[in-house]
Amino acid sequence: MTDFAFAPSAGIQSSHAPRLKALQLGLLWLVGASGAIVFIEPSPYEIVIVLALAVFAVTGGLLMAPALIVPIGLLLGIELGYSIGAVELMNDPVILNWILTSWYMAVTAVFFAMVCLQDTQQRAEAIANGYLIGGIIASLAGIAGYFNLLPGGQDLLTYAGRARGTFKDPNVLGAFLIFPAIYSLQRAIEGSFWRMMRNGAAFGIISLAIFLAFSRAAWGMLAGASLLTVALMFITAPTQQRRLRIVVLAALALGVLGATIAVLLSFDQIDALFKERASLAQPYDSGRFGRFGRHLLGAAMALDYPTGIGPLQFRRFFPEDTHNSFLNAFMSGGWISGTLYPALVFVTAAYGLRHVFVRTPWQRITIVVVTAMVVTLLESFIIDTDHWRHYFMLLGLTWSLAIASTRLRIRQPDAPGIG
């Protein structure tokens, strides 16, 4: 079995190759950047990704690989389970929209899984660079809103005293910013002096926005993702000199970040909200019907409903939603989705982590993609990530980059540096 393109495009590729490639990379950059603007529906991301899908499909820019049968099959099974669970609820437009959104997210994941199987490094970097710019825009919006730097900005760009930027929820803003944060951190550590300064500034802006979102999960994700990224950079570094540079610059970044947080906490308003949000004992977490109590009760309840209770029905039985994507899969799609969803994300994580050690031209971006995907997976235990656009982007990219790495290793088994 070999890879094949979805459209015969030899004529197109040969006659307009440079322009076509520029168009494709530009669209991927826009896809990455537009993911930051989601407080309006439909968001710019929806428009850009539909356009990208059409262009890549028509021009043969998408490849299918045998290994993609695994994620595609799991995604189909998950969405089928959701659809079965919602059969009797389809007359509700909110439920119908939820199902359609779920299928749409699955399609975007497949798109990202296919798109980087050719021109891997350039396409992956185009998406990542666009995502970085989008992250900076969202961060600046959140910071401006928090400090009331724009007329009316505080009402639009904050929520309950927390920065939300161009998102509807501060928690989602914080989660979205993890990838551009560690991407800029990696570029700062490994780049030249001026590249280090530019990306260091980007890392500082994005980290500040994550802090001002006052999302405990995002704080933990940033810390965990930064540590994992630096650790993988250290392990995969080709020389001892490079490892020393990584350690020194990572320590410097940690020191600057710590000093910045100390300065911010000198402001009474920030310090008070930080102490409130940093507490592990939040009222909505504890108690029989708190977040974790609902997880236990819902898990027991899932055993009695083989086809689930349907999307968005958990709140009819409990005070709030599941706030756990694994439990939500069981509740919304029954045993089918409940078993296939964790299979999808854990197989993806394992497959991605295995391939971060393969020495390829895109190894650095693979480290960032997989790291961001893994920490988002872990956050899925305490929040609903089922319809996060960037999560499905990371899932698809993990498969695409890993498969591309496998293909390179097969073609060049004796090449220097290929693991």
Order of alpha helices (4+ residues) and beta strands (2+ residues): beta-alpha-alpha-alpha-beta-alpha-alpha-alpha-alpha-beta-beta-alpha-alpha-alpha-alpha-alpha-alpha-alpha-alpha-alpha-alpha-alpha
